[in-house]
Amino acid sequence: MLRDASSWSHAVSAASLESETIEWIERAALALEIFAVALILLLLLAASVQLALAYVRTRSTAGLYNEYRRKLGRSLLLGLEILVAADIVRTVALEPTLTNVAILGILVLVRTFLSWSLSVEMEGRWPWSGAPARDDKPPETD
């Protein structure tokens, strides 16, 4: 009888540890998502304040729009990268079923496409095409 009680206690302890681990991983993934959104918002706010201050200081819009777009794009790219990390943590660590991995694959594809689109929009070239020469500048858009 004592042996059965000991086995039951060990099983309950292992189940409790597994439950706590899953809860911790879920919280970590949620924290990454919250961090990504907060970072995007903070960087968007910082870029907007910098734009306003630059305009007040120079009273000119020359180059401000492109610089603002570049900063906004970079903040979105950084946030997307962190969101992909959160998705990977949640899917791989919690429920690596075929369905969840397929959904993760689709999310990563969509976010990668968005990242590449933002990169092309900001830099005027594909991410894998190498850095532009020093004289090359991304195309100006207004």
Backbone as a ProteinNet text record, in pm:
[ID]
protein_1_A
[PRIMARY]
MLRDASSWSHAVSAASLESETIEWIERAALALEIFAVALILLLLLAASVQLALAYVRTRSTAGLYNEYRRKLGRSLLLGLEILVAADIVRTVALEPTLTNVAILGILVLVRTFLSWSLSVEMEGRWPWSGAPARDDKPPETD
[TERTIARY]
81.9	0	87.4	193.2	283.2	348.4	378.2	439.2	343.6	216.3	116.5	102.3	105.2	94.6	216.2	332.6	455.3	453	408	396.5	297.5	185.2	82.4	136.5	208.5	266.8	368	448.7	547.6	478.4	371.7	297.5	233.5	176	114	220.2	336.8	445.8	494.2	508.8	553	448.8	321.3	214.1	210.5	232.6	233.5	349.9	466.5	583.1	560	502.3	472	372.4	271	171.2	234.8	321.7	389.8	481.9	549.6	639.4	560.8	449.6	365.7	313.5	271.8	222.3	332.7	454.3	567	599.5	598.3	628.7	521.2	395.8	285.9	303.7	338.5	361	481.1	584.3	702.4	665.8	587.7	545.4	457.4	366.9	281.2	365.8	465.4	553.8	629.7	674.5	741.3	646.8	521.8	424.4	396.8	378.7	354.5	476	595.7	718.6	727.6	695	701.8	607.9	485.1	386.8	429.8	474.7	520	640	732	849.6	810.5	720.2	673.2	612.1	523.2	457	557	651.3	751.3	839.1	882.8	967.3	889.6	761.4	678.9	663.2	641.3	629.5	761.2	873	1004	1031.7	999.3	1020.1	932.7	810.1	719.5	767.7	815	869.3	993.6	1081.3	1201.1	1164.8	1061.7	1015.1	966.6	884.6	831.6	944.3	1038.4	1149.8	1237.4	1262.3	1343.9	1273.4	1142.4	1068	1070.7	1049.9	1051.9	1190.4	1293.7	1430.8	1469.4	1430.4	1476	1369.6	1243.3	1130.6	1133.8	1191	1199.8	1159.4	1094.5	1055.5	1151.5	1257.7	1352.5	1412.1	1385	1439.9	1371	1284.6	1220.6	1126.5	1052.5	955.1	1025.2	1131.1	1202.7	1268.4	1322.8	1383.9	1276.9	1162.3	1051.5	1003.9	987	946.6	1048.9	1175.7	1280.7	1272.2	1253.7	1243.2	1117.5	1006.5	884.1	902.3	962.6	985.8	1076	1179.9	1271.6	1202.1	1117	1046.2	950	883.9	794	871.3	985.8	1067.9	1113.8	1158.4	1203.2	1087.8	972.8	855.7	812.8	816.6	780.2	874.7	1003	1099.9	1070.5	1037.4	1007.7	876.4	778.3	651.3	671.8	759.7	790.8	854	944.1	1006.2	901.1	805.5	698.7	615.3	584.9	508.5	584.5	713.7	795.7	799.7	820.9	823.7	691.6	583.3	451.7	423.4	449.8	413.7	505.3	633.9	728.4	730.9	726.1	738.6	607.8	494.9	369.2	296.8	265.2	187.8	242.3	348	406	328.9	197.7	119.2	139.2	105.6	121.9	40.8	-80.3	-165.2	-101.1	-53.9	6.7	136.3	215	338.1	305.3	199.3	157.1	109.9	33.8	-10.9	109.2	205.2	327.7	400.5	409.3	475	408.7	276.4	202.6	227.7	222.8	249.3	390.2	487.2	625.4	639.4	573.9	578	518.2	403.2	337.1	424.5	477.5	560.2	692.7	746.5	869.3	841.8	729	691	674.7	610.7	595.6	731.8	820.9	955.1	1029.8	1023.9	1090.2	1027.7	896.5	828.6	871.3	877.5	922	1067.8	1149.3	1290.4	1307.5	1235.5	1243.4	1192	1085	1027.8	1125.8	1195.3	1286.8	1418.7	1472.4	1607.4	1612.5	1501.5	1498.5	1568.9	1588.1	1654.2	1609.5	1630	1597.5	1699.8	1658	1751.9	1874.8	1864.7	1976.6	2064.6	2032.8	2110.1	2236.6	2265.2	2386.8	2366.1	2460.6	2451.8	2474.2	2403.2	2426.3	2563.5	2615.6	2743.3	2725.8	2837.2	2828.4	2757.7	2771.9	2708.6	2560.6	2520.5	2380.3	2296.1	2179.9	2084	1952.1	1872.7	1741.5	1660.3	1567.9	1487.5	1405.5	1400	1320.3	1174.6	1089.7	945.3	879.9	778	705.6	562.1
-118.2	0	126.2	124.6	239.1	263.8	156.4	169.7	237.9	202.4	265.9	414.3	448.2	588.3	667.1	605.7	671.2	693	594.2	607.3	715.4	718.5	818.6	958.4	973.8	1102.5	1148.4	1054	1086.3	1127.7	1059.1	1091.2	1228.2	1258.2	1389.7	1497.5	1471.9	1568.5	1593.8	1489.3	1503.5	1578.6	1547.2	1616.8	1763.6	1791.2	1929.8	2006.3	1943.9	2006.9	2033.4	1936.8	1954.4	2067.8	2073.5	2179.5	2316.4	2324.7	2450.9	2491.8	2396.4	2425.5	2479.2	2413.9	2459.7	2599.9	2624.9	2758.1	2862.8	2828.1	2920.8	2951.8	2848.4	2869	2956.2	2932.5	3014.3	3159.8	3180.3	3317.4	3381.9	3304.2	3357.9	3400	3318.2	3353	3477.9	3486.2	3604.7	3728.2	3712.1	3824.3	3872.1	3779.4	3817.6	3895.5	3850.5	3921.1	4061.4	4073.4	4204.6	4294.9	4238.5	4314.8	4364.9	4279	4317.2	4432.9	4423.2	4529.9	4658.7	4648.1	4767	4831	4748.4	4799.7	4873	4813.5	4879.5	5014.5	5016.5	5142.6	5245.3	5201.6	5293.5	5351	5266.6	5314.2	5402.8	5372	5459.3	5596.3	5597.4	5723.6	5801.4	5731.7	5798.1	5856.7	5781.5	5831.5	5953.2	5950.3	6063.7	6187.4	6170.5	6283.7	6338.5	6250.7	6295.4	6371.1	6325	6395.2	6535.2	6544.6	6674.5	6769	6718.7	6803	6847	6758.7	6794.5	6900.8	6889.3	6989.4	7124.6	7124.8	7250.2	7313.4	7231.9	7282.9	7340.5	7273	7315.2	7388.5	7370.8	7427.2	7382.6	7265.4	7210.4	7063.6	7020.4	6879	6797	6860.2	6791.1	6669.5	6555.3	6431.6	6376	6454	6407.5	6289.9	6296.2	6189.4	6055.1	6053.7	5928.1	5874.7	5962.9	5920.3	5864	5928.6	5881	5743.6	5726.4	5596	5487.9	5521.6	5425.4	5382.7	5477.2	5445.2	5362.6	5397.4	5319.5	5176.8	5162.7	5030	4945.6	5005.5	4931.7	4887.1	4972.4	4932.7	4817.7	4820.8	4711.2	4582.1	4591.2	4472.2	4407.9	4489	4436.3	4369.6	4433.7	4375.8	4245	4237.8	4114.1	3999.8	4029	3925.5	3869.6	3956.5	3911.1	3832.9	3874.3	3800.1	3660.3	3647.4	3514.6	3427.6	3485.8	3410.3	3362.7	3448.3	3409.7	3295.5	3302.3	3193.8	3062	3067.7	2946.1	2886.8	2970.5	2922.2	2855.6	2921.8	2868.5	2736.7	2731	2612.7	2494.4	2515.1	2404.9	2352.6	2441	2398.2	2344.7	2398.9	2360.2	2246.4	2264.9	2164.1	2145.1	2066.7	2048.5	1946.2	1965.9	1878.3	1920.1	1832.7	1862.6	1985.7	1997.5	2113.4	2242.2	2241.9	2362.7	2400.4	2300.7	2330.2	2386.7	2335.6	2389.5	2534	2561.3	2699.1	2789.5	2739.4	2815.8	2845.6	2745.4	2765.4	2874.3	2875.9	2979.4	3116.4	3124.9	3253.3	3303.6	3214.3	3254.5	3299.5	3229	3270.5	3409.6	3433.7	3564.3	3673.7	3648.7	3751	3771.3	3665	3678.6	3760.2	3733.8	3812.8	3959.9	3987.2	4126	4189.5	4114	4166.1	4198.8	4107.7	4132.1	4251.7	4261.5	4374.6	4505.9	4509.1	4630.7	4661.9	4559.3	4578.8	4634.5	4578.8	4628.4	4771.5	4799.7	4934.9	5034.8	4995	5087.4	5103.8	4993.2	4997.1	4994.8	4962.7	4960.5	4840.4	4734.3	4614.3	4495	4374.6	4252.5	4232.4	4174.2	4156.1	4073.5	3981.7	3893.3	3947.8	4065.6	4117.7	4191.4	4195.4	4259.3	4407.5	4466.4	4608.4	4691.1	4803.2	4889.6	4955.7	4991.9	5063.5	5196.1	5255.1	5379.2	5491	5493.5	5598.4	5570.9	5444.5	5408.2	5450.1	5503.2	5539.1	5473.8	5437	5384.9	5489	5444.9	5540.8	5629.2	5754.8	5851.5	5835.8	5830.6	5824.8	5928.8	5987.6	6088.4	6052.5
0	0	0	79	85.2	-49.6	-119.9	-251.3	-347.9	-345.6	-432.1	-399.9	-272.6	-231.8	-279	-270.3	-315.4	-466.5	-541.7	-686.8	-724.2	-652.6	-680.7	-651.3	-541	-503.6	-607.7	-657.1	-759.6	-890.1	-927.3	-1049.4	-1038.1	-922.3	-901.4	-908.4	-849.9	-851.9	-994.4	-1073.9	-1212.1	-1294	-1273.3	-1345.6	-1307.6	-1180.1	-1133.6	-1195.6	-1202.2	-1262.4	-1410.6	-1479.2	-1621.6	-1641.5	-1558.1	-1567	-1542.8	-1442.6	-1413.1	-1527.2	-1587.8	-1700	-1818.6	-1849.6	-1961	-1935	-1811.4	-1776.4	-1789	-1747.1	-1756.8	-1902.7	-1987.9	-2130	-2194.2	-2160.6	-2214.3	-2171	-2046.5	-1997.8	-2067.3	-2091.7	-2161.3	-2303.6	-2373.4	-2509.3	-2507.1	-2411.6	-2398.8	-2367	-2281.1	-2248.5	-2372.1	-2456.6	-2581.1	-2672.1	-2681	-2764.8	-2711.6	-2581.5	-2520.9	-2541.5	-2522.9	-2543.8	-2687.8	-2784	-2925.7	-2955.4	-2908	-2932.4	-2863.2	-2737.9	-2664.5	-2733.4	-2782.2	-2851.5	-2979.7	-3056.6	-3178.9	-3144.7	-3046.2	-3008.7	-2958.1	-2876.1	-2822.3	-2933.6	-3025.5	-3135.1	-3232.3	-3253.8	-3337.5	-3273	-3142.9	-3070.7	-3076.2	-3054.2	-3058.3	-3196.7	-3302.3	-3438.8	-3465.4	-3415.6	-3436.4	-3362.3	-3240.8	-3164.7	-3233.7	-3281.7	-3352.5	-3479.2	-3549.8	-3669.6	-3634.8	-3531.6	-3490.6	-3447.3	-3369.8	-3324.8	-3440.8	-3534.7	-3651	-3734	-3747.2	-3824	-3752.9	-3622.6	-3546.4	-3553.8	-3547.9	-3549.5	-3685.7	-3795.1	-3927.8	-4008.4	-3973.7	-4049.5	-4195.7	-4216.6	-4351.2	-4345.8	-4451.6	-4457.5	-4542.6	-4590.8	-4678.3	-4607.7	-4661.7	-4609.1	-4486	-4423.3	-4300.3	-4325.9	-4433.1	-4462.8	-4481.4	-4561	-4585.6	-4458.7	-4378.5	-4251.9	-4158.1	-4154.3	-4069.6	-4115.9	-4245.9	-4299.8	-4266.9	-4275.5	-4244.1	-4097.9	-4008	-3865.7	-3836.1	-3899.4	-3879.2	-3929.4	-4045.8	-4101.4	-4013.4	-3960.9	-3873.1	-3744.6	-3689.5	-3567	-3595.4	-3710.2	-3747.2	-3772.2	-3839.3	-3863.3	-3732.5	-3639.6	-3511.5	-3436.9	-3436.3	-3370.9	-3434.3	-3567.6	-3637	-3601	-3590.5	-3553.9	-3415.2	-3322.1	-3185.9	-3183	-3261.4	-3268.4	-3326.1	-3424.6	-3479.5	-3370.5	-3291.3	-3182.1	-3082.1	-3049.8	-2956.7	-3013.4	-3141.9	-3205.5	-3201	-3225.4	-3223.7	-3082.6	-2982.9	-2844.6	-2809.6	-2840.3	-2804.8	-2877.3	-3004.4	-3082.9	-3054.5	-3060.1	-3045.8	-2902.4	-2805	-2666.5	-2609.1	-2650.9	-2587.4	-2657.9	-2783.5	-2854.9	-2995.7	-3010.9	-3144.7	-3229.7	-3241.4	-3327.9	-3472.7	-3563.3	-3705.6	-3744.6	-3693.3	-3723.6	-3672.6	-3548.6	-3492	-3562.9	-3600.8	-3673.9	-3812.4	-3877.3	-4007.2	-3992.5	-3887.1	-3862.1	-3835.1	-3756.3	-3730.8	-3861.7	-3948.5	-4077.8	-4159.3	-4160.6	-4234.2	-4172.2	-4038.5	-3971.5	-4001	-3997.1	-4024.3	-4169.4	-4262.3	-4403	-4422.2	-4361.8	-4375.3	-4315.1	-4195.9	-4130.8	-4203.9	-4261.2	-4340.6	-4465.6	-4531.5	-4648.6	-4611.9	-4497.9	-4453	-4426	-4364	-4335.4	-4464.3	-4561.7	-4689.4	-4760.5	-4757.3	-4821.9	-4758.7	-4625.7	-4557.2	-4590.7	-4595.9	-4627.5	-4768.7	-4864.1	-5001.9	-5008.4	-4938.4	-4937.3	-4877.2	-4770.9	-4703.6	-4776.9	-4828.5	-4883.6	-5035.4	-5100	-5245.1	-5306.4	-5228.3	-5278.6	-5195.9	-5251.4	-5178	-5067.2	-4954.2	-4842.4	-4877.5	-4969.1	-5002.2	-5114.7	-5168.6	-5281.5	-5238.4	-5110	-5062.2	-5039	-4971.4	-4939.9	-5065.3	-5079.8	-5195.1	-5185.6	-5300.1	-5302.6	-5230	-5187.9	-5110.2	-5186.1	-5319	-5396.8	-5421.2	-5406.3	-5429.3	-5310.5	-5341.6	-5237.9	-5274.5	-5174.6	-5206.2	-5281.6	-5365.2	-5440.7	-5349	-5383.6	-5307.8	-5343.6	-5240.7	-5263.1	-5174.6	-5226.4	-5147.9	-5134.1
[MASK]
++++++++++++++++++++++++++++++++++++++++++++++++++++++++++++++++++++++++++++++++++++++++++++++++++++++++++++++++++++++++++++++++++++++++++++++

